[in-house]
Each structure stands twice: as C-alpha cells, then as structure tokens.
Amino acid sequence: MEKFPSLVLGPNQEQIPDWRQISLAELCRFRSMVQPDLEIMSFLGDGIHETETLTIERLDRQASHMAAWLSKVLPPSSKVMLLFENGPDYLIGLFGCAYAGMVAVSGVYPSDFGSRDRLNYIVKDSECSAILGKKKVLEAFQSECLEVSQEVFWIPVEISETYYKKVYNPSLNEDLALIQYTSGSTQNPKGVILTNRNILFNLLQQGQKFGYQKGDVGVSWLPLSHDMGLMGAALMAIGAGGKCVLLPPETFLKDPSNWLRAISKYGATLSGGPAFAYQMCLNINEDTIDSLDLSTWDQAFVGSESINRKVLEQFEVKFSKYRFKNLAFCPCYGLAEATLLVSAKERNLLPLFITVSREKLSEGYIVETENLEDQRSIVSSGNLIDETQAVIVDSNMNICSDRECGTIYLNGPSISSGYCGRFSKNIESFNYEGKLYISTGDKGFFINQNIYIIGRKDNEINVNGVLLDPEDIVFSVNEVEDKLSQRNCAVFQKTGRHESIVFVFGAANLEESVFTSIFRNIKNILCRKFKVSNGEIIAVSKSGIVRTPSGKVSMKKTQQHLEDGRIDIVFRKEFSSHDNSSFHVRKMKTYERSSK
C-alpha cells in the first residue's frame, strides 16, 4: 500500500490521513486503497431510477486518465472550469484536476437560467485556461459563449474513458485546490479560493458534527457546482467512506416527493438542504407517498438561508406519520467562504428557538418579549465547529457580547483567505487579538455558545431608522398566506424612496380577486407589525422571482430586474397606512421606477 503521512482517527474511529498534511487527491487515493469496491455514488437521472453508479476504484482510475490528458495540454497549476450537470462525471472532472495538480473552478450549473452569462463572467474573472465537461454540453456552450470560446480549451470528460496514460501528481496541503463561486444572491458571484487544507479540515468537521458513520447513506439534489452539494454530499461520502445518492436539482424542484422517496428507498441517514426545500415538501400530495418510511433519517440538516420555525414544525407534523423524528432536524450555518460548515446543532438534541423583540433587535439587543406584535422567532444554528472562532461586530466595529446583534466575522482552518479576480482585494476583514477575521455579510448573535442567524446585511431595510430583515417580513406574511414563502417572495426598498417598501411575490394564474385578498393581508402585516407607512405590493409570474443556482431568492437581482423592466408584472398596487379607502388594482407589464 502506498505510504501516507501520519494517520489520525477520523469520525468513524478509523485511521485516515492527517488533514494537516495531505491533499484532496491523496484523500481519494487513500479511500480507493482501503475500500476499492465502495460505491460512493448512485445517480438517479430521472429523480427516481438509478441510471449510473460510481465506485471509488473507477473514480481513482478515470481521474488519473483525465489528469494525464490535462497535463498533456495544460501547464501545472492551471485553472480548469467544471461544466457538468449533477452526476459521476463531475467528480471525475474534479479529481482529474486534483490528480494533475491543477485548480478546479466550480460554480456553473448548465441547466440554470442565465448559465451562459454566468460562465462568461466566471471564465474572465477566474482567468481559467480550460473548460471541462460532457461533449454535448461543451458544444452547446461553445457555440453560444462567443465572448470566451476562443480564449480557453474545451475538453470533453469522455477522454478519460479511452485515454491509456495515467498521472498522479497531487498538489501540496497548502496549495490552492478549488475556486468555488458563490451563488451571487446579493452581488456578482465571487470566486472563493480554497486550499486542500481548507477542504479537508471542513470535511473532517462535518463528519464529527453530523456524526457520520462508516456505511452511512446521504441523499442530495443540490447542484455539485454549489458548495452545499459538493462539500456536504459528494466529497463527504469520500471523506467518511459512505455513499451519496444524487438527484438532478430539476427533478426535486418539479416534484419534491422525489427527494423523500429516495431517502426512504435507500434508507438514507443524512440529507438536507436550504430551508425552502422543507417548505416545498409541505405541498406534497400524501396520496403519492403512502409507502414512505423516513425512520432512518437521523440528520435532516437545514441551512443556506434563514430558517422559518413554522416550517420545521409543520414538516414534523406532516411527516411524523412516516416516522420522521423531530430530533432529526439539524439547523446549521455555513458559507462558501468557510468552505462550507461553520456551525450545527448537536446530534440527538431538539432544535433551539428564541422569541425576541423585533424593536430591540433593530437596536442590536436580544430581549425576549410577550408582545405578539413585536415577536420574532429565531432558530439556533448550533455550536461552532472545532478550531473556528467567530466575533460579532456592531456598525461601529465594536465587539458585541452575548445577546447583542451585529455582523459575523470568522477565523479558522477552513476559512478562505479571500477571492480571486475582480474581488481579490475586496474581502472585508477585521483584526482581533492578533488574528484576522473575515466578514460573512451575515447578521447574528450568540447565546450560550449557540449562534443565531437573522439575515444578510446587504438585504437589510432601513425604514425611518428602524432596521428590518426581508426574511422576517416574508415569514410574517407566511403566517397568513401559506402560499407566500421564502421560495417565491422578495422584499426591498424602492430606489430613491427609502421609506417605501416593495413586496414582490410570484404566482401562477392569479385572479384579481385573489390578489385583492393577498394585498390586504400583506398590507396589514407591513403596516401593523412592521410600522411601514407606505409602499407597494406586486404580483409577478412564478419565473419573475430571480433565484440563485442553489434555488434561493435573490432580493437584489429581483429588484434590479424589476426596475430594468425585465419582469412581467401581473398586478401591482401602492398602499399607505393612512389610506383605508377602496382601491383599484392596476394590471401592467412594466415597473415604474422612482427617480433618484
């Protein structure tokens, strides 16, 4: 057996290579030697039936062939973009780069709306030398992405199946291994630079926090081009010696029951996704899932966006009859700049919630209240992973104590040193007690070492000096309008009118009478609970709400598209807290943007 640096005990109490010394390529090679027959991936091409599998031996073999071809046409340390739908080929491409000592660039999912523009942007920003993908996908993109088509090599992954040479030239522990592009929910996508060390440490911490055991099965529908799908599902299976059952994202979005059926069929122990995924499952017709068994699902992680307590409670009520356990819920917090995981709830404990005063929270303080109109319920995202520190910083860059709210800054072995490309000198950092902390852009607070996330700083709304979070507004509207959720709503301030709020929601085949009812309910919530004096409520088509590659709503891009006239409006109506008269709904196709 090939010799590795010193071995340490992993999450399964088995010996694994020390994350401080090896590379991502060496982790794969190690796993292929100790468990060569391990089936690390089953791919359900239509969301239901198994269409392809991948063993660790095949991954190791084809990655080494791919590395040989890459080494033939590109110099060492070249950046190579991965352009794959979900499936085994993504991992072959990723580890082909790792075996060749090259840097993979991730962040484009071919089927996404706007993927061509995103590819053009990322190729230029990352300065990658080649694009690796399936031949048919490459041909489609090459003919449409004329801005960059002549600047890069287009390399089909099918070469790895026929090429006879092998290369295994892994980079060093501290070397750059991956550039993971963010979803771009508040700004243009940023290329987060991650070393082998960043990735391997975070995989180890995921294994410990989530309690991975040898032979565990995970199910994921998240894109492998997204950090949550790649780090939290596919690479975690390799790290822990388990198995990942993978669905195409579109098969989940079309029918969320595909996700739950896969968990049931494969006896999955670990699976999760953004909070909106659990909300979508609430609409599943129970006649279609009568044989569902969720008893093996021990870790149902929830992350990626603010968590609605009501959704978790409704999910538990609906699926407890299928043996889903409330203890399984694992609220967690992570971001690409931290490789993935930052914190998670301890296993076998119930989720923690706190009900705080919205008014005091706006002032930066955490005060519990019995006033129903002022209450905001926030879910704990658990404790920080090992060797990771967080400080909460207020608007004056003062360190916050427990029960004080501010922006979260992080330091630790899995925290990126920054971005590539146009944002390379733009990462916001903070020196504290001799350590450099980077800004997450997220707002939160600590109580008894539990971290609570309340929203994105960039999405914050300031109405008459009171700070409001769009997530809080959407969750409050969801209390009276079940069909309006963080999956199909955006809230922001109208450009040039800082006292005015715009609430946008997407709906299909909306009747004017239904809009009238929804309008009154939203207006009532905004004026009564959030003290908003005026604004407008807009209904658009379902496709009018702009989403990131991971499926989250992009508040900023929805606003931009609306103001640029790129979204068809079905109904819109302005409101004032002082106007209780009858109104006429305007039906129109463009958005009236206020002058600055």
HELIX and SHEET records of a PDB file:
HELIX    1   1 LEU A   24  VAL A   34  1                                  11    
HELIX    2   2 ILE A   56  VAL A   73  1                                  18    
HELIX    3   3 PRO A   88  TYR A   99  1                                  12    
HELIX    4   4 SER A  115  SER A  126  1                                  12    
HELIX    5   5 LYS A  135  GLU A  144  1                                  10    
HELIX    6   6 ILE A  159  THR A  162  1                                   4    
HELIX    7   7 ASN A  196  LYS A  209  1                                  14    
HELIX    8   8 ASP A  227  GLY A  229  1                                   3    
HELIX    9   9 LEU A  230  ALA A  234  3                                   5    
HELIX   10  10 LEU A  235  ALA A  240  1                                   6    
HELIX   11  11 PRO A  249  LYS A  254  1                                   6    
HELIX   12  12 SER A  257  TYR A  266  1                                  10    
HELIX   13  13 ALA A  275  CYS A  281  1                                   7    
HELIX   14  14 GLU A  286  THR A  288  5                                   3    
HELIX   15  15 ARG A  309  PHE A  319  1                                  11    
HELIX   16  16 SER A  320  TYR A  322  5                                   3    
HELIX   17  17 ASN A  326  ALA A  328  5                                   3    
HELIX   18  18 ALA A  336  ALA A  338  5                                   3    
HELIX   19  19 ARG A  358  SER A  362  1                                   5    
HELIX   20  20 LEU A  372  ASP A  374  5                                   3    
HELIX   21  21 GLY A  421  PHE A  423  5                                   3    
HELIX   22  22 LYS A  457  ASN A  459  5                                   3    
HELIX   23  23 PRO A  470  ASN A  478  1                                   9    
HELIX   24  24 GLU A  512  ASN A  524  1                                  13    
HELIX   25  25 ILE A  525  LYS A  529  3                                   5    
HELIX   26  26 LYS A  542  GLY A  544  5                                   3    
HELIX   27  27 MET A  555  GLU A  563  1                                   9    
SHEET    1   A 2 LEU A   7  LEU A   9  0                                        
SHEET    2   A 2 GLN A  15  PRO A  17 -1                                        
SHEET    1   B 9 GLU A  50  THR A  55  0                                        
SHEET    2   B 9 GLU A  39  LEU A  44 -1                                        
SHEET    3   B 9 LYS A 243  LEU A 246  1                                        
SHEET    4   B 9 VAL A 217  SER A 220  1                                        
SHEET    5   B 9 LEU A 270  PRO A 274  1                                        
SHEET    6   B 9 GLN A 299  GLY A 303  1                                        
SHEET    7   B 9 PHE A 329  GLY A 334  1                                        
SHEET    8   B 9 LEU A 341  ALA A 344 -1                                        
SHEET    9   B 9 ASN A 383  LEU A 384 -1                                        
SHEET    1   C 6 PHE A 153  PRO A 156  0                                        
SHEET    2   C 6 ALA A 130  GLY A 133  1                                        
SHEET    3   C 6 LYS A  79  LEU A  83  1                                        
SHEET    4   C 6 VAL A 103  SER A 106  1                                        
SHEET    5   C 6 LEU A 176  TYR A 181  1                                        
SHEET    6   C 6 GLY A 191  THR A 195 -1                                        
SHEET    1   D 2 PHE A 353  SER A 357  0                                        
SHEET    2   D 2 GLN A 375  VAL A 379 -1                                        
SHEET    1   E 4 GLN A 389  VAL A 393  0                                        
SHEET    2   E 4 GLY A 406  ASN A 411 -1                                        
SHEET    3   E 4 LYS A 435  ILE A 447 -1                                        
SHEET    4   E 4 SER A 429  TYR A 432 -1                                        
SHEET    1   F 4 GLN A 389  VAL A 393  0                                        
SHEET    2   F 4 GLY A 406  ASN A 411 -1                                        
SHEET    3   F 4 LYS A 435  ILE A 447 -1                                        
SHEET    4   F 4 ASN A 450  ARG A 456 -1                                        
SHEET    1   G 2 ILE A 461  VAL A 463  0                                        
SHEET    2   G 2 VAL A 466  LEU A 468 -1                                        
SHEET    1   H 4 CYS A 489  LYS A 494  0                                        
SHEET    2   H 4 ARG A 497  GLY A 506 -1                                        
SHEET    3   H 4 ASN A 534  VAL A 540  1                                        
SHEET    4   H 4 ILE A 569  SER A 576 -1                                        
END                                                                             
